[in-house]
């Protein structure tokens, strides 16, 4: 049920920088499918911020921490008042699952239409 991209001629990606990924032969590929569209791979600011956080605490959002509250406050301050609740999840898959569960709870419907 899980397809491998480029099954006939698989890519062996060994590193990435900015918007590009590089294979084991040194070929460069524009990354249009991973979750790096906002800042790219290996962004120095993101690496510095992640390292600083991991030196302090490296866990997921199931535990309370002031940073989660502060981030939610900063985020919701940029949005319309109706959008005042944040749900922090680990991935796009978790976000989709949560969105479906919330919609089912709110509307009581089970049907979903998706595009491949």
N, C-alpha and C positions, 0 to 999 in steps of 0.2 A: 504493500500500500504506500510505500515511500519510494519515489523515483529518484534516481541519481541523475544530476544534470550531466549532459554530455556523455551519456552511457557508451556510445560507440568510440569515443576518443576522450576519455576522462582527463580533466585537468588536475594536476597536483599543484595546488597553490601553496607556496612556502612563505610568503610575506606580503605585506600591504603597506602602502603609504599614501596618504591623502585619499583621492578617489580611485586609485589604481590598486590592483592585485597583480602579483607576479608569480609565474609558475616556476617549476624546477629547471626549466630551460632558459629562463630570463625573459620570456615573453610578457608583455604588459597588457592587462585587460582593464577596461573601464568597469568599475563595480556598480552595477545597476540593480542588484538584488539583495544585498545585505543591508543591515540596519545602521548604515554609517552615512546616510545622505546628508545629515545636518552638519557634521564637522569632519568627516572623513576618517580614515584609518590613522592611527598613531599620531593624533593631534597632540602637540606638546601641552596645551592647556588642560586637556582632558586627562592626559597621563599624570600631570602634576596633581590635579584635583583628586583623581582616583587614588593615587599613591598616598596623598595626605590623609584621605578618609580611611584607607585600608590600614594605615599605621595606627589609627585610633580605634576603628571598629570595622569589621568585615562580616556583615550578616545581612539577612534579607529583612523585609519590612514587617515581619510578623511580631517583632518586638517594638515597644515604644521607644522613640528617640526624639529629642528636640529638633534635630535636622529635618525630620519628616514633617513636623508641624510647621516649621519655618518655611520649608519649600512649598507646602500646600498654601500657606498664607500668601507668599510671593506670587505663586501661580494664579490663584483665584483673584488676586488684586488686579490682574490684567484682563479678566474675563467679565462678561455681563453678570449681574447679581444672581440671576437664576442658576448660573453654573458655579455653585459654591461648595460642592462636595468633591473630594479627590479619592480615587481608589488607586493605590499603587500596586502594580503587578510586575512580574518578572519578565514577561515577554509579550509579543503580539498575540501569540496563541492564548495566553492567559487573559489578555485584554478582550479578545473576541469571545472567549468562553464567558467571562463576566458580563459582557454586554448582552449576550444572548440570555443568560440567566436573569438579569435585571429586566429585560424586555418581557420575558415570559412571566415573571412575577407581576409586573405592572399591568400587562394586557391580558394575561391568562391564555394566550395563544401558544401553540406548539410549533406551528409551521414557520419555515425559514426559506427564503429564496437567496441563493448565492450565485455568483459568477465565478467560473473557473479562471 
